[in-house]
Each structure stands twice: as C-alpha cells, then as structure tokens.
C-alpha cells in the first residue's frame, strides 16, 4: 500500500433484533452512596432522568427491538439499572444477589418478573453477582468482573449453570466498579469488544489482549464519560454522547454510534447499559 493510500471504510454491519428488559426511573433518587459516582448531596432532576430514560427506550423501539418493562418499586430507587437484576443466556436465567443491602430486594422483583413471563429455567444464586453489571456475553465466553461487587465463586456458579467458559477479570479502579462500566461487547457473534485497560489488573489486561487482540481500546476520558456503558445490536452502538473519542473508531469498524444524554442517570453511577438487560433467547 502506498504511504498516502487510505484503507477502504468498513462496510456497515447487520443489526440483529434484540429483546430488552428496562425499568422506568419513576422513583429514582440518590439517597445513599455505594459507588464513587453517587453523591446524596446532589439532587436528582427526576423529570430530566425520566426524559433521558424514555429517549433510550424509544430509540430501542425505533431500531426494531422489543422492550419489556419491569414495574418500579418506590423503596428501590436503583431499579432503573435493570441490567444488574439477572443474566439471561439461551433463555436460562441466573438471578442476582446484590452486594449491598440497599439493593437486595431488587433480585426478587426480577425473579418474579421472569416467573410471570414464562421463563422456567431459573437459578437463584448462592453467591454474590450483580447480573449483567459484571457478566458480559460473547459467543465464545462469559466475561466476568470481580473486585468490587461480584464474587469469584459466582463465576464458578455461572459456568456450571450456563455451561459456558467463564473468564474472570479483576477490576482495580473503584470508578469502574462493574465490568459494564469498563468493557462493552460490540458484536456477540464475532466476539468483538471495546474496553478501557486502566480499569483492569495487569494480569486481566494481558488476558484481554490475548483473547481480543483487535479490540477497540478506549481512552481514559471516554471511559470516565461512561462511554463503555454501551449497548450494541451488532450495528448500532448506543452510548453516552459525551464519549466523543469513541465515535470515529466505531464508525471505522462499520458500527453506527448513537449518542445519548444520560447525565442525570449517571448521578446513580449508571448509563445506557446499566438501564438495559438483554433477554437472550
């Protein structure tokens, strides 16, 4: 290739229809702090939080995805972060077991929803895991975070239940307390991901580099803007609009980034992915 020649742009990718579970932030507020982003001294603009959540919900539907709704409970302000309530793979449901008592009751709300909607293979966990907060699904592996919330014993439990190899990854920066704040699956069929190396231990960085040598590597500014708390349908990548440094690299790989304002939800330590649990058939 000549030095001044440019590579041809990547062809657009095919989106695949998804089914998501979301919970409106009807009772969202920050009255306690269980992660570095939460400050009870900063009031939440509930009407703005609702508008931002509705924008995300409506974008999914406009892209052709199915969105199911979980009824919010007044005494559980973090229920809007529906990704944490379970992990669903092949129609099998691994429930959550929260690390903090403030969120404990959310687990049963999720399990009741699954029972009421025809899911029959449901496992109530013995060990702490916070659902898709710390589990990321690819066709080859179940990537599993640990260090701040989910237990290593939960990784063994997930592997036994799903029958998929689980790759444990150690999180070392408290700002990235869940795996889904530091890593996102861009295409679960081709095992493409993006992640921020600074969130992981040296050994875990080496594992990620070995398993995903072509991963999109995020810069610190984009990780701090929660740009990795994203959702992809294989083509469209919905992510916080403030993660500006990720847009062109995503386009160069054939993805279509869609920026959203989730700033009010970030006051609770969550963004696009935190609000979205995928119901994999």
C-alpha atoms as an extended CHARMM CRD file, in Angstrom:
* protein
*
       281  EXT
         1         1  UNK       CA              0.0000000000        0.0000000000        0.0000000000  PROA      1               0.0000000000
         2         2  UNK       CA              1.3140000000        3.4900000000       -0.8650000000  PROA      2               0.0000000000
         3         3  UNK       CA              2.1130000000        5.6510000000        2.1920000000  PROA      3               0.0000000000
         4         4  UNK       CA             -0.6090000000        8.1360000000        1.2010000000  PROA      4               0.0000000000
         5         5  UNK       CA             -3.2000000000        5.4800000000        0.4060000000  PROA      5               0.0000000000
         6         6  UNK       CA             -6.1830000000        5.0570000000        2.6980000000  PROA      6               0.0000000000
         7         7  UNK       CA             -7.9230000000        1.8840000000        3.6780000000  PROA      7               0.0000000000
         8         8  UNK       CA            -11.4330000000        1.4440000000        2.3850000000  PROA      8               0.0000000000
         9         9  UNK       CA            -14.0450000000        2.2400000000        5.0460000000  PROA      9               0.0000000000
        10        10  UNK       CA            -15.6090000000       -0.7630000000        6.7300000000  PROA      10              0.0000000000
        11        11  UNK       CA            -18.9350000000       -1.8990000000        5.3330000000  PROA      11              0.0000000000
        12        12  UNK       CA            -21.9870000000       -1.2740000000        7.5090000000  PROA      12              0.0000000000
        13        13  UNK       CA            -22.8160000000       -4.1960000000        9.7340000000  PROA      13              0.0000000000
        14        14  UNK       CA            -26.0830000000       -6.0440000000       10.1350000000  PROA      14              0.0000000000
        15        15  UNK       CA            -28.1870000000       -5.2630000000       13.1850000000  PROA      15              0.0000000000
        16        16  UNK       CA            -29.8780000000       -8.1770000000       14.9310000000  PROA      16              0.0000000000
        17        17  UNK       CA            -33.2170000000       -7.8520000000       16.6480000000  PROA      17              0.0000000000
        18        18  UNK       CA            -32.9540000000       -7.8620000000       20.4320000000  PROA      18              0.0000000000
        19        19  UNK       CA            -35.2880000000       -8.1410000000       23.3980000000  PROA      19              0.0000000000
        20        20  UNK       CA            -34.5580000000       -5.9440000000       26.3920000000  PROA      20              0.0000000000
        21        21  UNK       CA            -35.8840000000       -5.5210000000       29.9170000000  PROA      21              0.0000000000
        22        22  UNK       CA            -35.9890000000       -1.9850000000       31.3170000000  PROA      22              0.0000000000
        23        23  UNK       CA            -37.4160000000       -0.2960000000       34.4020000000  PROA      23              0.0000000000
        24        24  UNK       CA            -38.5400000000        3.3510000000       34.3230000000  PROA      24              0.0000000000
        25        25  UNK       CA            -36.8670000000        5.6800000000       36.8550000000  PROA      25              0.0000000000
        26        26  UNK       CA            -40.1770000000        6.6350000000       38.4280000000  PROA      26              0.0000000000
        27        27  UNK       CA            -38.6480000000        6.6310000000       41.9150000000  PROA      27              0.0000000000
        28        28  UNK       CA            -35.0230000000        7.3030000000       41.0040000000  PROA      28              0.0000000000
        29        29  UNK       CA            -33.0540000000        9.3450000000       43.5290000000  PROA      29              0.0000000000
        30        30  UNK       CA            -29.6630000000        9.2660000000       45.2200000000  PROA      30              0.0000000000
        31        31  UNK       CA            -30.1570000000        8.8980000000       48.9560000000  PROA      31              0.0000000000
        32        32  UNK       CA            -27.1110000000        6.7320000000       49.6970000000  PROA      32              0.0000000000
        33        33  UNK       CA            -23.6880000000        6.1060000000       48.1670000000  PROA      33              0.0000000000
        34        34  UNK       CA            -22.4950000000        2.6680000000       47.1130000000  PROA      34              0.0000000000
        35        35  UNK       CA            -20.2020000000        3.7460000000       44.2570000000  PROA      35              0.0000000000
        36        36  UNK       CA            -17.9460000000        6.7730000000       43.6330000000  PROA      36              0.0000000000
        37        37  UNK       CA            -20.4640000000        8.4120000000       41.3010000000  PROA      37              0.0000000000
        38        38  UNK       CA            -23.2440000000        8.6410000000       43.8830000000  PROA      38              0.0000000000
        39        39  UNK       CA            -23.4520000000       11.8300000000       45.9610000000  PROA      39              0.0000000000
        40        40  UNK       CA            -26.6020000000       12.2280000000       48.0890000000  PROA      40              0.0000000000
        41        41  UNK       CA            -25.7910000000       15.9260000000       48.2750000000  PROA      41              0.0000000000
        42        42  UNK       CA            -26.5440000000       16.3560000000       44.5670000000  PROA      42              0.0000000000
        43        43  UNK       CA            -30.3110000000       16.2730000000       43.9860000000  PROA      43              0.0000000000
        44        44  UNK       CA            -31.7180000000       14.3710000000       41.0200000000  PROA      44              0.0000000000
        45        45  UNK       CA            -33.9090000000       16.1520000000       38.4750000000  PROA      45              0.0000000000
        46        46  UNK       CA            -36.4730000000       13.3610000000       38.1880000000  PROA      46              0.0000000000
        47        47  UNK       CA            -38.2690000000       14.8010000000       35.1640000000  PROA      47              0.0000000000
        48        48  UNK       CA            -34.9400000000       15.0040000000       33.3000000000  PROA      48              0.0000000000
        49        49  UNK       CA            -33.9950000000       11.4670000000       34.3290000000  PROA      49              0.0000000000
        50        50  UNK       CA            -37.3430000000       10.2140000000       33.0350000000  PROA      50              0.0000000000
        51        51  UNK       CA            -36.8730000000       12.0720000000       29.7420000000  PROA      51              0.0000000000
        52        52  UNK       CA            -33.3970000000       10.6140000000       29.2590000000  PROA      52              0.0000000000
        53        53  UNK       CA            -34.6340000000        7.1080000000       30.0470000000  PROA      53              0.0000000000
        54        54  UNK       CA            -37.6000000000        7.4950000000       27.6830000000  PROA      54              0.0000000000
        55        55  UNK       CA            -35.2700000000        8.6230000000       24.9150000000  PROA      55              0.0000000000
        56        56  UNK       CA            -33.2230000000        5.4340000000       25.3280000000  PROA      56              0.0000000000
        57        57  UNK       CA            -36.3710000000        3.2830000000       25.4840000000  PROA      57              0.0000000000
        58        58  UNK       CA            -37.7970000000        4.9170000000       22.3470000000  PROA      58              0.0000000000
        59        59  UNK       CA            -34.5210000000        4.5590000000       20.4370000000  PROA      59              0.0000000000
        60        60  UNK       CA            -34.5370000000        0.8230000000       21.0180000000  PROA      60              0.0000000000
        61        61  UNK       CA            -38.0790000000        0.5170000000       19.7160000000  PROA      61              0.0000000000
        62        62  UNK       CA            -37.3270000000        2.7390000000       16.7140000000  PROA      62              0.0000000000
        63        63  UNK       CA            -34.4460000000        0.3870000000       15.8330000000  PROA      63              0.0000000000
        64        64  UNK       CA            -36.8610000000       -2.5490000000       15.8230000000  PROA      64              0.0000000000
        65        65  UNK       CA            -36.0690000000       -4.0510000000       19.2060000000  PROA      65              0.0000000000
        66        66  UNK       CA            -38.5790000000       -5.3400000000       21.7410000000  PROA      66              0.0000000000
        67        67  UNK       CA            -38.6120000000       -3.6440000000       25.1450000000  PROA      67              0.0000000000
        68        68  UNK       CA            -40.2630000000       -5.2840000000       28.1430000000  PROA      68              0.0000000000
        69        69  UNK       CA            -40.9550000000       -3.2820000000       31.2960000000  PROA      69              0.0000000000
        70        70  UNK       CA            -40.3150000000       -4.0900000000       34.9300000000  PROA      70              0.0000000000
        71        71  UNK       CA            -42.5980000000       -2.3210000000       37.4120000000  PROA      71              0.0000000000
        72        72  UNK       CA            -40.5820000000        0.0610000000       39.6250000000  PROA      72              0.0000000000
        73        73  UNK       CA            -40.8930000000       -0.0560000000       43.4010000000  PROA      73              0.0000000000
        74        74  UNK       CA            -40.9480000000        3.1470000000       45.4180000000  PROA      74              0.0000000000
        75        75  UNK       CA            -38.4730000000        1.9160000000       48.0290000000  PROA      75              0.0000000000
        76        76  UNK       CA            -35.9310000000        0.7350000000       45.4270000000  PROA      76              0.0000000000
        77        77  UNK       CA            -34.5650000000        3.8480000000       43.6690000000  PROA      77              0.0000000000
        78        78  UNK       CA            -31.8470000000        1.9380000000       41.7650000000  PROA      78              0.0000000000
        79        79  UNK       CA            -34.2720000000       -0.3690000000       39.9400000000  PROA      79              0.0000000000
        80        80  UNK       CA            -33.7970000000        1.7680000000       36.8350000000  PROA      80              0.0000000000
        81        81  UNK       CA            -30.4490000000       -0.0180000000       36.4750000000  PROA      81              0.0000000000
        82        82  UNK       CA            -32.1700000000       -3.1630000000       35.2530000000  PROA      82              0.0000000000
        83        83  UNK       CA            -29.0050000000       -4.7760000000       33.8870000000  PROA      83              0.0000000000
        84        84  UNK       CA            -27.9800000000       -5.6890000000       37.4220000000  PROA      84              0.0000000000
        85        85  UNK       CA            -31.0130000000       -7.8700000000       38.1960000000  PROA      85              0.0000000000
        86        86  UNK       CA            -30.1430000000      -11.0490000000       36.2540000000  PROA      86              0.0000000000
        87        87  UNK       CA            -28.2050000000      -12.5620000000       33.3620000000  PROA      87              0.0000000000
        88        88  UNK       CA            -30.1110000000      -14.3770000000       30.6110000000  PROA      88              0.0000000000
        89        89  UNK       CA            -28.3440000000      -16.7300000000       28.1870000000  PROA      89              0.0000000000
        90        90  UNK       CA            -30.1220000000      -19.2230000000       25.9130000000  PROA      90              0.0000000000
        91        91  UNK       CA            -33.3750000000      -18.4480000000       27.7170000000  PROA      91              0.0000000000
        92        92  UNK       CA            -31.8660000000      -19.5140000000       31.0500000000  PROA      92              0.0000000000
        93        93  UNK       CA            -31.9710000000      -17.0190000000       33.9040000000  PROA      93              0.0000000000
        94        94  UNK       CA            -29.2440000000      -16.6100000000       36.5030000000  PROA      94              0.0000000000
        95        95  UNK       CA            -30.6580000000      -14.3560000000       39.1810000000  PROA      95              0.0000000000
        96        96  UNK       CA            -28.7130000000      -11.6760000000       41.0030000000  PROA      96              0.0000000000
        97        97  UNK       CA            -27.5540000000      -11.4630000000       44.5850000000  PROA      97              0.0000000000
        98        98  UNK       CA            -26.6080000000       -7.8990000000       45.4300000000  PROA      98              0.0000000000
        99        99  UNK       CA            -23.5530000000       -6.9170000000       47.4360000000  PROA      99              0.0000000000
       100       100  UNK       CA            -25.2900000000       -4.0420000000       49.2450000000  PROA      100             0.0000000000
       101       101  UNK       CA            -28.4300000000       -4.3430000000       51.3670000000  PROA      101             0.0000000000
       102       102  UNK       CA            -29.8840000000       -1.2080000000       49.7410000000  PROA      102             0.0000000000
       103       103  UNK       CA            -30.4400000000       -3.1920000000       46.5390000000  PROA      103             0.0000000000
       104       104  UNK       CA            -31.0740000000       -6.6820000000       47.9290000000  PROA      104             0.0000000000
       105       105  UNK       CA            -34.8390000000       -6.6860000000       47.2850000000  PROA      105             0.0000000000
       106       106  UNK       CA            -34.3620000000       -5.9180000000       43.5860000000  PROA      106             0.0000000000
       107       107  UNK       CA            -33.2740000000       -9.5150000000       42.9720000000  PROA      107             0.0000000000
       108       108  UNK       CA            -36.6520000000      -10.9740000000       43.8980000000  PROA      108             0.0000000000
       109       109  UNK       CA            -38.5010000000       -8.3530000000       41.8140000000  PROA      109             0.0000000000
       110       110  UNK       CA            -36.5880000000       -9.5660000000       38.7780000000  PROA      110             0.0000000000
       111       111  UNK       CA            -37.1610000000      -13.2400000000       39.5450000000  PROA      111             0.0000000000
       112       112  UNK       CA            -40.8920000000      -12.6310000000       39.9380000000  PROA      112             0.0000000000
       113       113  UNK       CA            -40.9500000000      -10.9480000000       36.5280000000  PROA      113             0.0000000000
       114       114  UNK       CA            -39.2260000000      -13.9120000000       34.8880000000  PROA      114             0.0000000000
       115       115  UNK       CA            -41.5530000000      -16.4220000000       36.5310000000  PROA      115             0.0000000000
       116       116  UNK       CA            -44.5820000000      -14.4110000000       35.3930000000  PROA      116             0.0000000000
       117       117  UNK       CA            -43.3200000000      -14.2240000000       31.8050000000  PROA      117             0.0000000000
       118       118  UNK       CA            -42.8050000000      -17.8950000000       31.0800000000  PROA      118             0.0000000000
       119       119  UNK       CA            -39.1530000000      -18.4250000000       31.9370000000  PROA      119             0.0000000000
       120       120  UNK       CA            -38.7660000000      -21.8580000000       33.5000000000  PROA      120             0.0000000000
       121       121  UNK       CA            -35.0170000000      -22.4020000000       33.8220000000  PROA      121             0.0000000000
       122       122  UNK       CA            -34.2520000000      -20.0110000000       36.6670000000  PROA      122             0.0000000000
       123       123  UNK       CA            -31.3660000000      -20.3110000000       39.1160000000  PROA      123             0.0000000000
       124       124  UNK       CA            -31.3650000000      -18.3800000000       42.3940000000  PROA      124             0.0000000000
       125       125  UNK       CA            -27.6780000000      -17.7910000000       43.1320000000  PROA      125             0.0000000000
       126       126  UNK       CA            -25.7910000000      -18.7750000000       46.2550000000  PROA      126             0.0000000000
       127       127  UNK       CA            -23.0060000000      -16.2460000000       45.6830000000  PROA      127             0.0000000000
       128       128  UNK       CA            -22.9210000000      -12.5040000000       45.0660000000  PROA      128             0.0000000000
       129       129  UNK       CA            -23.2940000000      -11.4670000000       41.4450000000  PROA      129             0.0000000000
       130       130  UNK       CA            -24.8450000000       -8.3110000000       40.0760000000  PROA      130             0.0000000000
       131       131  UNK       CA            -26.2020000000       -9.6160000000       36.7990000000  PROA      131             0.0000000000
       132       132  UNK       CA            -25.0270000000       -8.0500000000       33.5910000000  PROA      132             0.0000000000
       133       133  UNK       CA            -23.2340000000       -5.4430000000       35.6230000000  PROA      133             0.0000000000
       134       134  UNK       CA            -20.4290000000       -7.9860000000       35.9180000000  PROA      134             0.0000000000
       135       135  UNK       CA            -21.2910000000      -10.5480000000       33.2150000000  PROA      135             0.0000000000
       136       136  UNK       CA            -20.7360000000       -9.8080000000       29.5160000000  PROA      136             0.0000000000
       137       137  UNK       CA            -21.8030000000      -12.4050000000       26.9610000000  PROA      137             0.0000000000
       138       138  UNK       CA            -19.9970000000      -13.3280000000       23.7450000000  PROA      138             0.0000000000
       139       139  UNK       CA            -20.4380000000      -16.4310000000       21.6120000000  PROA      139             0.0000000000
       140       140  UNK       CA            -17.2150000000      -17.9150000000       22.9760000000  PROA      140             0.0000000000
       141       141  UNK       CA            -17.0500000000      -16.7420000000       26.5910000000  PROA      141             0.0000000000
       142       142  UNK       CA            -18.8640000000      -15.2820000000       29.5340000000  PROA      142             0.0000000000
       143       143  UNK       CA            -16.6240000000      -12.4250000000       30.6620000000  PROA      143             0.0000000000
       144       144  UNK       CA            -16.9840000000      -11.8870000000       34.3990000000  PROA      144             0.0000000000
       145       145  UNK       CA            -15.8700000000       -8.9500000000       36.5300000000  PROA      145             0.0000000000
       146       146  UNK       CA            -14.8040000000       -9.1660000000       40.1610000000  PROA      146             0.0000000000
       147       147  UNK       CA            -13.0800000000       -6.9980000000       42.7140000000  PROA      147             0.0000000000
       148       148  UNK       CA            -15.8020000000       -4.6110000000       43.8850000000  PROA      148             0.0000000000
       149       149  UNK       CA            -19.1530000000       -6.4000000000       43.6160000000  PROA      149             0.0000000000
       150       150  UNK       CA            -19.4200000000       -9.9200000000       42.1740000000  PROA      150             0.0000000000
       151       151  UNK       CA            -17.6620000000      -12.8570000000       43.8320000000  PROA      151             0.0000000000
       152       152  UNK       CA            -15.2690000000      -15.2600000000       42.1200000000  PROA      152             0.0000000000
       153       153  UNK       CA            -17.4860000000      -18.0460000000       43.4650000000  PROA      153             0.0000000000
       154       154  UNK       CA            -20.3050000000      -16.5870000000       41.3940000000  PROA      154             0.0000000000
       155       155  UNK       CA            -18.1560000000      -17.1390000000       38.3090000000  PROA      155             0.0000000000
       156       156  UNK       CA            -17.9980000000      -20.8600000000       39.0390000000  PROA      156             0.0000000000
       157       157  UNK       CA            -21.7380000000      -20.8690000000       39.6460000000  PROA      157             0.0000000000
       158       158  UNK       CA            -22.4080000000      -19.1550000000       36.3090000000  PROA      158             0.0000000000
       159       159  UNK       CA            -20.1610000000      -21.5470000000       34.3970000000  PROA      159             0.0000000000
       160       160  UNK       CA            -21.9230000000      -24.5460000000       35.8960000000  PROA      160             0.0000000000
       161       161  UNK       CA            -25.3880000000      -23.1480000000       35.1720000000  PROA      161             0.0000000000
       162       162  UNK       CA            -24.8150000000      -21.8470000000       31.6490000000  PROA      162             0.0000000000
       163       163  UNK       CA            -22.2660000000      -24.4440000000       30.5280000000  PROA      163             0.0000000000
       164       164  UNK       CA            -20.0890000000      -21.7180000000       29.0310000000  PROA      164             0.0000000000
       165       165  UNK       CA            -16.4460000000      -20.9590000000       29.8530000000  PROA      165             0.0000000000
       166       166  UNK       CA            -16.2010000000      -18.0280000000       32.2460000000  PROA      166             0.0000000000
       167       167  UNK       CA            -13.2120000000      -15.6820000000       32.0610000000  PROA      167             0.0000000000
       168       168  UNK       CA            -12.6260000000      -13.8630000000       35.3530000000  PROA      168             0.0000000000
       169       169  UNK       CA            -11.3890000000      -10.2710000000       35.0840000000  PROA      169             0.0000000000
       170       170  UNK       CA            -10.1530000000       -8.2220000000       38.0420000000  PROA      170             0.0000000000
       171       171  UNK       CA            -11.3480000000       -4.6280000000       38.3000000000  PROA      171             0.0000000000
       172       172  UNK       CA             -8.9630000000       -2.3510000000       40.2050000000  PROA      172             0.0000000000
       173       173  UNK       CA            -10.2990000000        1.2030000000       39.7780000000  PROA      173             0.0000000000
       174       174  UNK       CA            -13.3330000000        1.9040000000       42.0140000000  PROA      174             0.0000000000
       175       175  UNK       CA            -14.8110000000        4.2520000000       39.3980000000  PROA      175             0.0000000000
       176       176  UNK       CA            -15.3090000000        1.1590000000       37.2580000000  PROA      176             0.0000000000
       177       177  UNK       CA            -16.9520000000       -0.9400000000       39.9280000000  PROA      177             0.0000000000
       178       178  UNK       CA            -18.8410000000       -3.1370000000       37.4370000000  PROA      178             0.0000000000
       179       179  UNK       CA            -17.4980000000       -4.7870000000       34.3070000000  PROA      179             0.0000000000
       180       180  UNK       CA            -20.0850000000       -2.9860000000       32.1710000000  PROA      180             0.0000000000
       181       181  UNK       CA            -18.5140000000        0.3590000000       33.0670000000  PROA      181             0.0000000000
       182       182  UNK       CA            -15.1570000000       -0.7270000000       31.6380000000  PROA      182             0.0000000000
       183       183  UNK       CA            -15.9690000000       -3.1530000000       28.8020000000  PROA      183             0.0000000000
       184       184  UNK       CA            -18.6700000000       -3.4930000000       26.1720000000  PROA      184             0.0000000000
       185       185  UNK       CA            -19.4620000000       -6.2820000000       23.7140000000  PROA      185             0.0000000000
       186       186  UNK       CA            -19.8260000000       -4.7650000000       20.2460000000  PROA      186             0.0000000000
       187       187  UNK       CA            -20.6690000000       -7.9580000000       18.3640000000  PROA      187             0.0000000000
       188       188  UNK       CA            -21.5130000000      -11.0750000000       20.3410000000  PROA      188             0.0000000000
       189       189  UNK       CA            -21.2840000000      -13.3210000000       17.2680000000  PROA      189             0.0000000000
       190       190  UNK       CA            -17.8070000000      -12.2500000000       16.1640000000  PROA      190             0.0000000000
       191       191  UNK       CA            -16.5590000000      -11.6830000000       19.7360000000  PROA      191             0.0000000000
       192       192  UNK       CA            -15.6790000000       -8.0210000000       19.2320000000  PROA      192             0.0000000000
       193       193  UNK       CA            -15.3580000000       -5.8190000000       22.2820000000  PROA      193             0.0000000000
       194       194  UNK       CA            -14.1340000000       -2.4200000000       23.4230000000  PROA      194             0.0000000000
       195       195  UNK       CA            -12.6090000000       -1.7660000000       26.8200000000  PROA      195             0.0000000000
       196       196  UNK       CA            -10.5320000000        0.5660000000       28.9720000000  PROA      196             0.0000000000
       197       197  UNK       CA             -7.2890000000       -1.1400000000       30.0950000000  PROA      197             0.0000000000
       198       198  UNK       CA             -6.7910000000        1.1220000000       33.1060000000  PROA      198             0.0000000000
       199       199  UNK       CA             -9.8160000000       -0.4200000000       34.8380000000  PROA      199             0.0000000000
       200       200  UNK       CA             -8.1950000000       -3.8710000000       34.9760000000  PROA      200             0.0000000000
       201       201  UNK       CA             -5.3150000000       -5.5510000000       36.7920000000  PROA      201             0.0000000000
       202       202  UNK       CA             -2.1380000000       -6.2420000000       34.7570000000  PROA      202             0.0000000000
       203       203  UNK       CA             -2.9820000000       -9.9350000000       34.5030000000  PROA      203             0.0000000000
       204       204  UNK       CA             -6.5080000000       -9.2350000000       33.3100000000  PROA      204             0.0000000000
       205       205  UNK       CA             -5.2210000000       -6.7530000000       30.7430000000  PROA      205             0.0000000000
       206       206  UNK       CA             -2.9230000000       -9.4750000000       29.4280000000  PROA      206             0.0000000000
       207       207  UNK       CA             -5.8310000000      -11.9230000000       29.2120000000  PROA      207             0.0000000000
       208       208  UNK       CA             -7.9690000000       -9.4210000000       27.2930000000  PROA      208             0.0000000000
       209       209  UNK       CA             -5.1150000000       -8.6310000000       24.9060000000  PROA      209             0.0000000000
       210       210  UNK       CA             -4.6190000000      -12.3330000000       24.2170000000  PROA      210             0.0000000000
       211       211  UNK       CA             -8.3130000000      -13.1600000000       23.7330000000  PROA      211             0.0000000000
       212       212  UNK       CA             -9.2750000000       -9.9600000000       21.8870000000  PROA      212             0.0000000000
       213       213  UNK       CA             -6.1920000000       -8.6780000000       20.0430000000  PROA      213             0.0000000000
       214       214  UNK       CA             -8.3280000000       -6.4990000000       17.7430000000  PROA      214             0.0000000000
       215       215  UNK       CA            -10.4320000000       -4.9140000000       20.4780000000  PROA      215             0.0000000000
       216       216  UNK       CA            -11.2130000000       -1.2130000000       20.3610000000  PROA      216             0.0000000000
       217       217  UNK       CA             -9.1670000000        0.3640000000       23.1560000000  PROA      217             0.0000000000
       218       218  UNK       CA            -10.8660000000        3.2930000000       24.8760000000  PROA      218             0.0000000000
       219       219  UNK       CA             -9.0510000000        6.3030000000       26.2510000000  PROA      219             0.0000000000
       220       220  UNK       CA             -9.4290000000        7.4030000000       29.8610000000  PROA      220             0.0000000000
       221       221  UNK       CA            -11.5910000000       10.4310000000       29.0020000000  PROA      221             0.0000000000
       222       222  UNK       CA            -14.1300000000        8.2910000000       27.1680000000  PROA      222             0.0000000000
       223       223  UNK       CA            -14.1790000000        5.6740000000       29.9090000000  PROA      223             0.0000000000
       224       224  UNK       CA            -14.7440000000        8.4020000000       32.5160000000  PROA      224             0.0000000000
       225       225  UNK       CA            -17.6730000000        9.6490000000       30.4130000000  PROA      225             0.0000000000
       226       226  UNK       CA            -19.1450000000        6.1260000000       30.7920000000  PROA      226             0.0000000000
       227       227  UNK       CA            -18.6340000000        5.5260000000       27.0750000000  PROA      227             0.0000000000
       228       228  UNK       CA            -18.1300000000        1.8060000000       27.6870000000  PROA      228             0.0000000000
       229       229  UNK       CA            -21.5180000000        1.5110000000       29.3750000000  PROA      229             0.0000000000
       230       230  UNK       CA            -22.9200000000        0.9660000000       25.9010000000  PROA      230             0.0000000000
       231       231  UNK       CA            -25.3440000000       -1.3800000000       24.1320000000  PROA      231             0.0000000000
       232       232  UNK       CA            -24.7930000000       -2.7720000000       20.6390000000  PROA      232             0.0000000000
       233       233  UNK       CA            -27.1610000000       -4.7200000000       18.4050000000  PROA      233             0.0000000000
       234       234  UNK       CA            -24.3010000000       -5.6820000000       16.1040000000  PROA      234             0.0000000000
       235       235  UNK       CA            -24.5430000000       -2.4660000000       14.1190000000  PROA      235             0.0000000000
       236       236  UNK       CA            -25.9470000000        0.3710000000       16.2000000000  PROA      236             0.0000000000
       237       237  UNK       CA            -23.9860000000        1.2450000000       19.3360000000  PROA      237             0.0000000000
       238       238  UNK       CA            -25.9360000000        3.3400000000       21.8210000000  PROA      238             0.0000000000
       239       239  UNK       CA            -23.6070000000        5.1620000000       24.2060000000  PROA      239             0.0000000000
       240       240  UNK       CA            -23.2710000000        8.4200000000       26.1700000000  PROA      240             0.0000000000
       241       241  UNK       CA            -22.8610000000       11.3650000000       23.8460000000  PROA      241             0.0000000000
       242       242  UNK       CA            -20.0000000000       12.7340000000       25.9530000000  PROA      242             0.0000000000
       243       243  UNK       CA            -17.7120000000        9.8310000000       24.9290000000  PROA      243             0.0000000000
       244       244  UNK       CA            -16.6780000000       11.7170000000       21.8010000000  PROA      244             0.0000000000
       245       245  UNK       CA            -13.4360000000        9.8230000000       21.2410000000  PROA      245             0.0000000000
       246       246  UNK       CA            -15.2650000000        6.5510000000       20.5660000000  PROA      246             0.0000000000
       247       247  UNK       CA            -17.4610000000        7.6920000000       17.6940000000  PROA      247             0.0000000000
       248       248  UNK       CA            -14.9400000000        7.7280000000       14.8520000000  PROA      248             0.0000000000
       249       249  UNK       CA            -13.2170000000        4.4570000000       15.8690000000  PROA      249             0.0000000000
       250       250  UNK       CA            -16.6350000000        2.7910000000       15.9490000000  PROA      250             0.0000000000
       251       251  UNK       CA            -17.5380000000        4.1560000000       12.5190000000  PROA      251             0.0000000000
       252       252  UNK       CA            -14.1930000000        2.9830000000       11.1490000000  PROA      252             0.0000000000
       253       253  UNK       CA            -15.1840000000       -0.5610000000       12.1540000000  PROA      253             0.0000000000
       254       254  UNK       CA            -18.5550000000       -0.3560000000       10.4340000000  PROA      254             0.0000000000
       255       255  UNK       CA            -20.6420000000        0.4090000000       13.5210000000  PROA      255             0.0000000000
       256       256  UNK       CA            -23.1450000000        3.2370000000       13.7600000000  PROA      256             0.0000000000
       257       257  UNK       CA            -22.7340000000        5.0770000000       17.0790000000  PROA      257             0.0000000000
       258       258  UNK       CA            -25.7960000000        6.7910000000       18.5350000000  PROA      258             0.0000000000
       259       259  UNK       CA            -25.0470000000        9.3040000000       21.2580000000  PROA      259             0.0000000000
       260       260  UNK       CA            -27.4700000000        9.8320000000       24.1170000000  PROA      260             0.0000000000
       261       261  UNK       CA            -27.6100000000       12.2140000000       27.0500000000  PROA      261             0.0000000000
       262       262  UNK       CA            -27.7630000000       10.1330000000       30.2330000000  PROA      262             0.0000000000
       263       263  UNK       CA            -26.1430000000       12.6670000000       32.5290000000  PROA      263             0.0000000000
       264       264  UNK       CA            -28.8910000000       12.6300000000       35.1420000000  PROA      264             0.0000000000
       265       265  UNK       CA            -28.8120000000        8.8250000000       35.3880000000  PROA      265             0.0000000000
       266       266  UNK       CA            -25.0400000000        8.9770000000       35.7960000000  PROA      266             0.0000000000
       267       267  UNK       CA            -25.6460000000       10.5350000000       39.2160000000  PROA      267             0.0000000000
       268       268  UNK       CA            -26.5350000000        6.9900000000       40.2880000000  PROA      268             0.0000000000
       269       269  UNK       CA            -23.4670000000        5.5080000000       38.6070000000  PROA      269             0.0000000000
       270       270  UNK       CA            -25.2110000000        4.1910000000       35.5050000000  PROA      270             0.0000000000
       271       271  UNK       CA            -25.8600000000        4.9150000000       31.8540000000  PROA      271             0.0000000000
       272       272  UNK       CA            -27.1040000000        3.1090000000       28.7310000000  PROA      272             0.0000000000
       273       273  UNK       CA            -26.0710000000       -0.4530000000       29.5610000000  PROA      273             0.0000000000
       274       274  UNK       CA            -26.9380000000       -0.1990000000       33.2400000000  PROA      274             0.0000000000
       275       275  UNK       CA            -30.5250000000        0.5780000000       32.2020000000  PROA      275             0.0000000000
       276       276  UNK       CA            -30.6990000000       -2.3560000000       29.8010000000  PROA      276             0.0000000000
       277       277  UNK       CA            -30.8650000000       -6.0740000000       30.4940000000  PROA      277             0.0000000000
       278       278  UNK       CA            -30.7950000000       -8.2960000000       27.4110000000  PROA      278             0.0000000000
       279       279  UNK       CA            -33.1850000000      -11.2490000000       27.2770000000  PROA      279             0.0000000000
       280       280  UNK       CA            -31.2400000000      -13.6760000000       25.1050000000  PROA      280             0.0000000000
       281       281  UNK       CA            -33.4490000000      -16.4200000000       23.6220000000  PROA      281             0.0000000000
